[in-house]
Amino acid sequence: MSAVPLSTHQPPLVAHLIYRLDIGGLETLLVDTINRMPAGAYRHAVICLTDYTDFSRRITRPGVELFALNKPPGLGLGSHADLFRLLRRLKPAILHTYNLGTIEYAATAWAAGVPVRVHAEHGRDARDPQGINPKHNLLRRLLVPFIDRYVPVSRDLHGWLERVVRIPGRKVQLIDNGVDTERFRAPVAASDPVREPWQDDPGAFVIGTVGRLQDVKDQATLIDAFAHLRTMMPEAKLRLVLVGDGPLRAQLEARVRERGVQDGVCFAGPRSDVAPVMRSFSLFALSSIAEGTPVTLLEAMASGLPVVATAVGGIPDLVEHGVSGTLVPPQDPRALAAAIAPYVRERALARRHGASGRARIEQQYSMQAMLAAYVALYDELCQNKTTPNKAITPCAE
C-alpha cells in the first residue's frame, strides 16, 4: 500500500463518505467539523453515496469539493467501482466513513490505496435500536482489517462496539460530539426579539424538538405526550413545535388531528437557523428510540434549555437526571408528559436545569475539544502509516 507523503505542498486530504448530505444531526456535525477545523491542518472533500441537497451550502470552507455517486437502491455494486476511480483521482490521505450505510467502502478505499481508513458510528438504526442484527455486526467485524479506527460518539456505542460487535479495543476510540457554544446560547431579551409564530403569547410554555420526522425519532410518542399534558394541565398555555421534515410528516399531522391538539402544535419544517429557534423554546423534548450523542440535544443544552428525553443510547451519559433534565423510558407518552409537567408548573426549575445543562456542555462537549480530538486522531494514524525507517511526520505538518 502507498504511504502518506512525508512532504507535500498542501495539507493532506480527508475524504468524508456519507450516505446523503441533507439536514440532520450527523450532517450538521460533519459540516461544522469541516468549517471549523484549524486552517492548514487538513483539506476536505465530501462524497455522497446517493446525492446532496441545498444543505451542502452550509459548507463555507474554501476549496471543499462535493461529489455525488448517485447510488441506486439495493446493493449498487457499481458504486464501489465509481468510488474506486474517484479515490484514485483524489488520492486522499484518509477516508472517513459514517454509520452502517458506508462502512463496506473501507475495503474499496484500501484497494484504491487510501492509507488511512476511519469509521464513525453516530447511532443505530430504528429497525435495530439495540444493534444486535447478526448480518450487520458480521459485516462490521469482517471489515476490521480494512479500518484503522472505529470512532463511537458515546460511551454506549463504545461499549456496544467492544462487547456486542466484538471490535478489538485497540481499534476503538471514543470522541464526544461537540457544539458551538458561542452560536448556541441562552436567550438575551434585548437581542432576541419575539419573531416565531408560536411566541404569540408571552405566557405560553413552548415544548420544542428538532429532528428528521422518521421512525427512530418517534415524534408520535411526543405528540401523544402533548395530548396527555393538555388533559393533565387544562389551565396551562402549551405549545408543541416540531422542527424538521421527513417521510412521516403526513402521518404525524394526521395524528395531531386525531388527538384534537392541532390548535397547539406547529410543524415548523426544516430550518437552517436552529440556534435562534432553540432560544424560542421553554423546554427541549427528545422521544427517540435509539441515539448516539444527539447533536440537537447538545445544541439545546448549550442554549440553556431543560431537557426531557428518553433514556436510550448515549443520552444518559449526557443528561444528568434531576440535574439538567429528566429521563424517561422510550415509547411511553404518559411518562413523557409526567416528566414535562413539573417544568411547566415551576419555571425556576426549568431555569436551574437549563443552566446546569449549559455548564455541562461547556465543560465536556465543546466544539474545540471535538476538533482537537479528530486532528490528533488523524495525525496519529498518518504517523503509523508513514514509510518504515523514515522520520515520522504528522499529516498536518
C-alpha positions, 0 to 999 in steps of 0.5 A, spaced: 500 500 500 502 507 498 504 511 504 502 518 506 507 523 503 512 525 508 512 532 504 507 535 500 505 542 498 498 542 501 495 539 507 493 532 506 486 530 504 480 527 508 475 524 504 468 524 508 463 518 505 456 519 507 450 516 505 446 523 503 448 530 505 441 533 507 439 536 514 440 532 520 444 531 526 450 527 523 450 532 517 450 538 521 456 535 525 460 533 519 459 540 516 461 544 522 467 539 523 469 541 516 468 549 517 471 549 523 477 545 523 484 549 524 486 552 517 492 548 514 491 542 518 487 538 513 483 539 506 476 536 505 472 533 500 465 530 501 462 524 497 455 522 497 453 515 496 446 517 493 446 525 492 446 532 496 441 537 497 441 545 498 444 543 505 451 542 502 451 550 502 452 550 509 459 548 507 463 555 507 470 552 507 474 554 501 476 549 496 471 543 499 469 539 493 462 535 493 461 529 489 455 525 488 455 517 486 448 517 485 447 510 488 441 506 486 437 502 491 439 495 493 446 493 493 449 498 487 455 494 486 457 499 481 458 504 486 464 501 489 467 501 482 465 509 481 468 510 488 474 506 486 476 511 480 474 517 484 479 515 490 484 514 485 483 521 482 483 524 489 488 520 492 486 522 499 490 521 505 484 518 509 477 516 508 472 517 513 466 513 513 459 514 517 454 509 520 452 502 517 450 505 510 458 506 508 462 502 512 463 496 506 467 502 502 473 501 507 475 495 503 474 499 496 478 505 499 484 500 501 484 497 494 484 504 491 490 505 496 487 510 501 492 509 507 488 511 512 481 508 513 476 511 519 469 509 521 464 513 525 458 510 528 453 516 530 447 511 532 443 505 530 438 504 526 430 504 528 429 497 525 435 495 530 435 500 536 439 495 540 444 493 534 444 486 535 442 484 527 447 478 526 448 480 518 450 487 520 455 486 526 458 480 521 459 485 516 462 490 521 467 485 524 469 482 517 471 489 515 476 490 521 482 489 517 480 494 512 479 500 518 484 503 522 479 506 527 472 505 529 470 512 532 463 511 537 460 518 539 458 515 546 460 511 551 454 506 549 456 505 542 463 504 545 461 499 549 456 496 544 462 496 539 467 492 544 462 487 547 456 486 542 460 487 535 466 484 538 471 490 535 478 489 538 479 495 543 485 497 540 481 499 534 476 503 538 476 510 540 471 514 543 470 522 541 464 526 544 460 530 539 461 537 540 457 544 539 458 551 538 457 554 544 458 561 542 452 560 536 448 556 541 446 560 547 441 562 552 436 567 550 438 575 551 431 579 551 434 585 548 437 581 542 432 576 541 426 579 539 419 575 539 419 573 531 416 565 531 409 564 530 408 560 536 411 566 541 404 569 540 403 569 547 408 571 552 405 566 557 405 560 553 410 554 555 413 552 548 415 544 548 420 544 542 424 538 538 428 538 532 429 532 528 428 528 521 420 526 522 422 518 521 421 512 525 427 512 530 425 519 532 418 517 534 415 524 534 408 520 535 410 518 542 411 526 543 405 528 540 401 523 544 405 526 550 402 533 548 395 530 548 396 527 555 399 534 558 393 538 555 388 533 559 393 533 565 394 541 565 387 544 562 389 551 565 396 551 562 398 555 555 402 549 551 405 549 545 408 543 541 413 545 535 416 540 531 422 542 527 424 538 521 421 534 515 421 527 513 417 521 510 412 521 516 410 528 516 403 526 513 402 521 518 404 525 524 399 531 522 394 526 521 395 524 528 395 531 531 388 531 528 386 525 531 388 527 538 384 534 537 391 538 539 392 541 532 390 548 535 397 547 539 402 544 535 406 547 529 410 543 524 415 548 523 419 544 517 426 544 516 430 550 518 437 552 517 437 557 523 436 552 529 440 556 534 435 562 534 429 557 534 432 553 540 432 560 544 424 560 542 423 554 546 421 553 554 423 546 554 427 541 549 423 534 548 427 528 545 422 521 544 427 517 540 428 510 540 435 509 539 441 515 539 448 516 539 450 523 542 444 527 539 447 533 536 440 537 537 440 535 544 447 538 545 445 544 541 439 545 546 443 544 552 448 549 550 442 554 549 440 553 556 434 549 555 431 543 560 431 537 557 426 531 557 428 525 553 428 518 553 433 514 556 436 510 550 443 510 547 448 515 549 443 520 552 444 518 559 451 519 559 449 526 557 443 528 561 444 528 568 437 526 571 434 531 576 440 535 574 439 538 567 433 534 565 429 528 566 429 521 563 424 517 561 423 510 558 422 510 550 415 509 547 411 511 553 407 518 552 404 518 559 411 518 562 413 523 557 408 528 559 409 526 567 416 528 566 414 535 562 409 537 567 413 539 573 417 544 568 411 547 566 408 548 573 415 551 576 419 555 571 425 556 576 426 549 575 426 549 568 431 555 569 436 551 574 436 545 569 437 549 563 443 552 566 446 546 569 445 543 562 449 549 559 455 548 564 455 541 562 456 542 555 461 547 556 465 543 560 465 536 556 462 537 549 465 543 546 466 544 539 474 545 540 475 539 544 471 535 538 476 538 533 482 537 537 480 530 538 479 528 530 486 532 528 490 528 533 486 522 531 488 523 524 495 525 525 496 519 529 494 514 524 498 518 518 504 517 523 503 509 523 502 509 516 508 513 514 514 509 510 518 504 515 525 507 517 523 514 515 522 520 520 515 520 522 511 526 520 504 528 522 499 529 516 498 536 518 505 538 518 
